[in-house]
Amino acid sequence: MNLFLIILAFILCFATTEHSLAATGSSDTSLKLIDKIEGVYKERFKNGLVTGETFTSENIFEIMKVAPNAAYINYSLIFFNGHTCDLQGIAEVEGDKLIFRDPSEDTSCVLSIEVKGKQLVTDDISPLNANGSCKYYCGMRGGFSNITFDIAAKRKIRYTKRIETSEDFKHAIAEYTKRKNTTKH
């Protein structure tokens, strides 16, 4: 837990420097984006299998601020026939969007998160192909393009300790810290 606090303190200190803000091209207005969208979004819906069976599914999208210009995202989507998309990592403010850039070498997934009207919209804007490479995190019928959540459905995350102690969060923070240390030098 102490290592986690040290890493988080480093991120918060580094992210508030003028160098960090200038590097992302962020303004005070764009930094308010995270404050506006931070929370958990859940959507229940009727889903089905190729056999004709139906069941209720729930898509979940968590956004938790970890620095003035960065947020931890945890995305879990369910599609027809039980296919899923799961993605966790740190996204950074770029203009009026939150952008996740996959740090792994297995994919060049780039995910855009933005407010359009009363909707939170995500799009796979990966450069590799028209289908996007964030599909790496999805089953056959899954994808992150044009996924929407109503802003009004946002709820406060009341289980931050559980997120902060999860392996996914710790891994995301470690990758983010590593990337920031690499670009700083």
C-alpha positions as CSV (number, residue, x, y, z in Angstrom):
1,M,0.0,0.0,0.0
2,N,2.9,2.4,0.8
3,L,4.3,1.8,-2.7
4,F,0.9,2.7,-4.2
5,L,0.8,5.9,-2.2
6,I,4.3,6.9,-3.3
7,I,3.4,6.2,-7.0
8,L,0.2,8.1,-6.7
9,A,1.9,11.1,-5.0
10,F,4.5,11.1,-7.8
11,I,1.9,11.2,-10.5
12,L,-0.1,14.0,-8.8
13,C,3.0,16.1,-8.3
14,F,4.3,15.5,-11.8
15,A,0.9,16.1,-13.4
16,T,0.4,19.5,-11.8
17,T,3.6,21.0,-13.2
18,E,3.4,23.6,-16.0
19,H,5.5,21.3,-18.1
20,S,2.9,18.5,-17.9
21,L,0.0,20.8,-18.8
22,A,1.9,22.4,-21.6
23,A,2.9,19.0,-23.0
24,T,-0.8,17.9,-23.3
25,G,-1.9,21.3,-24.6
26,S,-4.5,21.4,-21.8
27,S,-6.2,24.6,-20.7
28,D,-8.2,25.2,-17.5
29,T,-11.4,24.5,-19.5
30,S,-10.3,21.2,-20.8
31,L,-9.0,20.1,-17.4
32,K,-12.5,20.5,-16.1
33,L,-13.5,17.7,-18.5
34,I,-12.5,15.0,-16.0
35,D,-14.4,16.7,-13.2
36,K,-17.5,16.7,-15.4
37,I,-17.4,13.1,-16.4
38,E,-15.7,11.4,-13.4
39,G,-18.0,8.6,-12.0
40,V,-19.5,5.3,-12.9
41,Y,-21.9,4.8,-15.8
42,K,-24.0,1.6,-15.9
43,E,-26.5,0.5,-18.5
44,R,-28.7,-2.6,-18.2
45,F,-30.3,-4.0,-21.4
46,K,-31.9,-7.1,-22.8
47,N,-29.3,-9.3,-24.6
48,G,-29.4,-12.6,-26.4
49,L,-27.7,-15.7,-27.6
50,V,-27.8,-17.3,-31.1
51,T,-30.0,-20.0,-29.5
52,G,-32.7,-17.5,-29.0
53,E,-32.3,-17.3,-25.2
54,T,-32.4,-13.8,-23.7
55,F,-30.8,-12.4,-20.6
56,T,-30.1,-9.0,-19.0
57,S,-26.6,-7.6,-19.4
58,E,-24.9,-4.5,-17.9
59,N,-22.3,-2.3,-19.5
60,I,-20.1,-0.5,-17.0
61,F,-17.7,2.4,-17.5
62,E,-15.7,3.8,-14.6
63,I,-13.7,7.1,-14.8
64,M,-11.7,8.0,-11.8
65,K,-9.4,11.1,-11.6
66,V,-5.8,10.3,-10.7
67,A,-4.3,13.7,-11.7
68,P,-5.6,17.0,-13.0
69,N,-5.1,15.9,-16.6
70,A,-5.5,12.1,-16.2
71,A,-8.1,9.5,-15.2
72,Y,-8.1,5.8,-14.7
73,I,-10.7,4.2,-16.9
74,N,-12.3,0.7,-16.5
75,Y,-14.5,-0.3,-19.4
76,S,-16.6,-3.5,-19.4
77,L,-19.0,-4.1,-22.3
78,I,-21.2,-7.1,-23.2
79,F,-22.5,-7.8,-26.7
80,F,-24.7,-10.3,-28.4
81,N,-23.9,-13.9,-27.6
82,G,-21.9,-13.0,-24.6
83,H,-19.0,-11.4,-26.4
84,T,-17.2,-8.8,-24.2
85,C,-14.8,-5.9,-24.3
86,D,-12.7,-5.1,-21.2
87,L,-10.1,-2.4,-21.1
88,Q,-8.4,-0.6,-18.2
89,G,-5.7,2.1,-18.2
90,I,-4.9,5.8,-17.8
91,A,-6.4,8.3,-20.2
92,E,-5.2,11.9,-20.5
93,V,-6.9,15.1,-21.4
94,E,-6.1,16.2,-25.0
95,G,-8.1,19.3,-25.9
96,D,-11.8,18.6,-25.2
97,K,-11.4,14.8,-25.1
98,L,-10.0,12.2,-22.8
99,I,-7.6,9.9,-24.8
100,F,-6.4,6.5,-23.8
101,R,-3.3,5.3,-25.6
102,D,-2.4,1.7,-25.0
103,P,1.1,1.4,-23.6
104,S,1.4,-2.3,-24.7
105,E,3.3,-3.3,-27.8
106,D,0.6,-5.8,-28.7
107,T,-1.7,-3.1,-30.0
108,S,-1.9,0.5,-30.9
109,C,-5.3,1.0,-29.4
110,V,-6.3,4.7,-29.1
111,L,-9.7,5.4,-27.5
112,S,-11.4,8.8,-27.5
113,I,-13.8,9.7,-24.7
114,E,-15.8,13.0,-25.2
115,V,-19.0,14.7,-24.3
116,K,-21.4,15.2,-27.2
117,G,-24.6,17.0,-26.0
118,K,-26.0,14.9,-23.1
119,Q,-24.0,11.8,-24.0
120,L,-20.6,10.5,-23.1
121,V,-19.3,8.9,-26.4
122,T,-16.3,6.7,-26.9
123,D,-14.7,5.9,-30.2
124,D,-11.8,3.7,-31.3
125,I,-9.6,6.1,-33.2
126,S,-6.7,3.7,-33.6
127,P,-4.5,4.5,-36.7
128,L,-3.9,0.9,-37.8
129,N,-7.1,0.2,-39.7
130,A,-10.7,1.3,-40.3
131,N,-12.0,-1.3,-37.7
132,G,-9.7,0.1,-35.0
133,S,-7.2,-1.9,-33.0
134,C,-9.0,-1.5,-29.6
135,K,-10.8,-4.6,-30.8
136,Y,-7.8,-6.4,-29.4
137,Y,-9.6,-6.1,-26.0
138,C,-12.9,-7.5,-27.4
139,G,-14.6,-10.7,-28.4
140,M,-15.9,-11.3,-31.9
141,R,-19.0,-9.0,-31.8
142,G,-17.5,-6.4,-29.5
143,G,-16.0,-3.0,-30.1
144,F,-15.6,0.5,-28.6
145,S,-16.7,2.6,-31.5
146,N,-19.7,4.9,-31.0
147,I,-20.5,3.6,-27.5
148,T,-22.7,6.0,-25.6
149,F,-23.8,6.6,-22.0
150,D,-26.2,9.3,-20.8
151,I,-24.3,11.9,-18.7
152,A,-27.4,12.0,-16.5
153,A,-26.9,8.3,-15.6
154,K,-23.4,9.1,-14.1
155,R,-23.1,8.1,-10.4
156,K,-20.4,8.9,-7.9
157,I,-17.9,6.0,-7.4
158,R,-18.3,5.0,-3.8
159,Y,-15.8,2.1,-3.9
160,T,-12.6,3.9,-4.7
161,K,-10.6,1.9,-2.2
162,R,-11.6,-1.3,-4.1
163,I,-10.5,0.2,-7.4
164,E,-7.2,1.5,-5.9
165,T,-6.3,-1.9,-4.5
166,S,-7.1,-3.8,-7.7
167,E,-4.4,-5.3,-9.8
168,D,-5.7,-3.5,-12.9
169,F,-5.4,-0.1,-11.3
170,K,-1.9,-0.8,-9.9
171,H,-0.8,-2.0,-13.3
172,A,-2.3,1.1,-15.0
173,I,-0.6,3.5,-12.6
174,A,2.8,1.7,-13.0
175,E,2.5,1.9,-16.8
176,Y,1.5,5.5,-16.7
177,T,4.4,6.4,-14.3
178,K,6.8,4.5,-16.5
179,R,5.6,6.4,-19.6
180,K,5.8,9.7,-17.9
181,N,9.3,9.0,-16.6
182,T,10.3,8.0,-20.2
183,T,8.9,11.2,-21.8
184,K,10.3,13.4,-19.1
185,H,13.9,12.6,-19.8
